[in-house]
Amino acid sequence: MITLKTAIIHSFKKIVHTDLVSDVVKKDVVLDTQNPALESLVDGINGLIGKEGNSVVYGQFADDGRQGPFPDRFSAFVDVCGDEAEFIALTHLAMDQLVEQARDQTLATGGHILCAQYTSGASDFFLVASIKQRGGIQLDENYVPKAIQEVDLKTVQQAARINFVKFATVTAAAVCAAADNAVVDAEDAEEVDSTYLCFISRGRDSQASDYFISALGCAKGVASGRATKNAIDYVGRFFRNNKELRPFAYKAKEAVVRYLQDRLADGKSARLDAICHAAIQHVPPNLVDEIAGLKDYLNDEKHRVPEDFTVNAKSLKEKTRIKGEAASWSLQFERGALGKEATSDVYYDEGRKKLTLSNMNQELVDLIEKELQARVG
């Protein structure tokens, strides 16, 4: 559940396939946060992000001269977070930008625009969502939510959510880099997760969603290096965290690596659906229920594998494996695990020409110790 801090609902009308916008209403009074229907509405929309039936597009504010006034105003709002007048002013600006962009996009439609600030987990969020009055969502004449029965994708046209904590972290890092005149290598930049906002996406490259993104001055995209690593690492983790799926973790991870290698060789982007398909191809039919949540897991706020991304060659190479064997052993490990430092997962002592393995899981430790104890006995 969320803890709602403040919220307001505005509205405008837009006739699809035209540039006609009318009945723009910008409210000047925030809603009562103790209203259970309002809290249910915000909580429901927050819960939709990344759930089955939609996917999340991650991004950050653009910095290309075309982003408009919203990013700077939001940055100023963060400094006075909790000021009701500043919150209302920020939502009015968002409305102005939404109306302006909707005129230019013939597929865009109007609706009620919900703006809210709330806490979920350990983070504060700012939400902007376009909602329709249908199904379980009903508002009275003052845009006050009445009993909310359900919130689904049919009632939420677009939604954007900004994470205050991530925004502050990324912004502070950028300020420090600028102060130090630091030059960030392009490859290093691809490793950094600089995203702090996300969108409900209701279709690949949806024009209707694009107007919403443009209005808030945002740019799509998780760094390709980070997206590539996340796809491989978190597929493996999803399988290892499930007792029934654990025996298939290695094959799942290797299948994802092969898929990404093929996409890189063909010069094509990777797709989240295809990653999931590759990962589950060796899972038997009787375990279909165990893999049902894989896509949502990869695409959520924590793991951030986007719907579509460019495969990063450097990150992919680090995740491919070095393999070798001798008469009495065989060994394989990810290239990225190898290092000349004693803290490396696979430490190579160049002088002694020896490998040391670290960070063994408890299962392997128990197996080794059991074997050695049996020999003593």
Salt bridges, closest charged atoms under 4 A:
ASP23 OD2 - LYS13 NZ 3.31
ASP28 OD1 - HIS92 NE2 3.59
ASP64 OD2 - ARG66 NH2 3.41
ASP96 OD1 - LYS26 NZ 2.80
ASP124 OD2 - LYS5 NZ 2.73
GLU187 OE1 - LYS314 NZ 3.77
GLU191 OE1 - LYS229 NZ 3.02
ASP193 OD1 - ARG304 NH1 3.86
ASP205 OD2 - ARG204 NE 3.98
ASP210 OD1 - LYS220 NZ 3.02
ASP233 OD1 - LYS319 NZ 2.85
GLU254 OE2 - ARG321 NE 2.93
ASP273 OD1 - LYS295 NZ 2.78
ASP300 OD1 - HIS303 ND1 2.90
GLU301 OE1 - ARG161 NH2 2.77
GLU301 OE2 - ARG304 NH2 2.81
GLU307 OE2 - ARG271 NH2 3.17
GLU307 OE1 - LYS295 NZ 3.90
ASP308 OD2 - ARG204 NH2 2.64
ASP308 OD2 - ARG271 NH1 3.48
GLU318 OE1 - LYS229 NZ 3.06
GLU334 OE2 - LYS253 NZ 2.74
GLU334 OE1 - LYS319 NZ 3.45
ASP349 OD2 - ARG352 NH1 3.95
GLU350 OE1 - LYS340 NZ 3.11
GLU371 OE2 - ARG375 NE 3.11
